[in-house]
Amino acid sequence: MRRLFPRLAVVAVASSALLSACAGSGSTAVGSGADTDAGTIGLPMPTTAQARWVQDGQNMQKQFQALGYKTDLQYAGDDAQKQNAQIDEMIQHHVRALIIGSVDGTALKAELDKAKAAGIPVIAYDRLIRGSGNIDYYATFDNFKVGVLQANSLVDALGLKTAAAPKTIELFAGSPDDNNATFFFNGAMSVLQPYITSGKLVVPSGQTDFKTVATPKWDGKTAAARMDTLLAGPDAAVTLDAVLAPNDGIARGVIGSLQAHGYGKGKKLPVVDGQDAELDSVKLVNTGVQYSTIYKDTRELAKVAVEMTDKILNGQTPDINDTKTYDNGVKVVPTFLLQPVLVTKANLQTVLIDGGYYKSSDLG
Ligand code: GAL
């Protein structure tokens, strides 16, 4: 009798592997932790261009599978129309819930209407979906605080509180179709604007409004091109001390442009912040090229979204901790906010390596 159990376990694992193999592209079947089919969860995600979204998708897949769900994970290549088509298809395939990392937070109204009509709950993942009442919950990091932390890191690195002479800075923001980008920028400006107003910080280009400094699609190449233009124009005659960069991809684009214009050799590189703790940027923080990044533990965000979904599907009420901040134009969306963490060379080891996000050997 004793011998029977291991054999049964082998059969269970083998049949779940078989289910996985049959699940088709983009789908994964029941994980070994579950013995019932709890249905499929649709996971439309924006892009694989930033490493974080790949991790977000994988983390959710793993966690859903452990609870007995299948997942349909699809990336839209930063194309809003493509994402709409993917969501339509998921609705037609009767997913039980949708967790959406949107490309364009304002372009999903029709899809959410269809989801509502089909009785499919919707969670906005990391990025708020605007202009629709048919969104149930939002799981994200404190986006305003991200901007505050980014700007504070620049203020500290510049010693701005005690600096005698004014410092120079150029500003970059994220993609205008991403609701988070405004929060990051507003958070950063809540710290920087008083210094700009008092003259302690000078923006040589004079470009300080969101629309002018935004970077469509969060594209690092677009940011590099704008930095090139600034360095050949208003910044040609000055030495830049800092650049506000809303994420790591943009930070690396900006740094590349600065290096191509002589910074980092004879001239000291400006302090540049970032976001997402992408490995390529963490390496630069470790070698002192990029000053800081913001760590958002995507494992934790996935956990929140998975728990929310599981509770909704089991008739329970998900945990939330913010009922005021995220007005999407139609309703204030009940939200669970996680805390972002600033990473500089000083705490990189403790936060990212000791915390298990990366291994020492990853840093090269
Ligand atoms: C934002 C997100 C950031 C960053 C950025 C670029 O919405 O909150 O963490 O990933 O998109 O993809």
Boltz pocket constraint, residues with backbone or C-beta under 6 A from the ligand:
constraints:
  - pocket:
      binder: B
      contacts: [[A, 50], [A, 52], [A, 126], [A, 127], [A, 174], [A, 178], [A, 180], [A, 181], [A, 218], [A, 247], [A, 275], [A, 276], [A, 296]]
      max_distance: 6.0
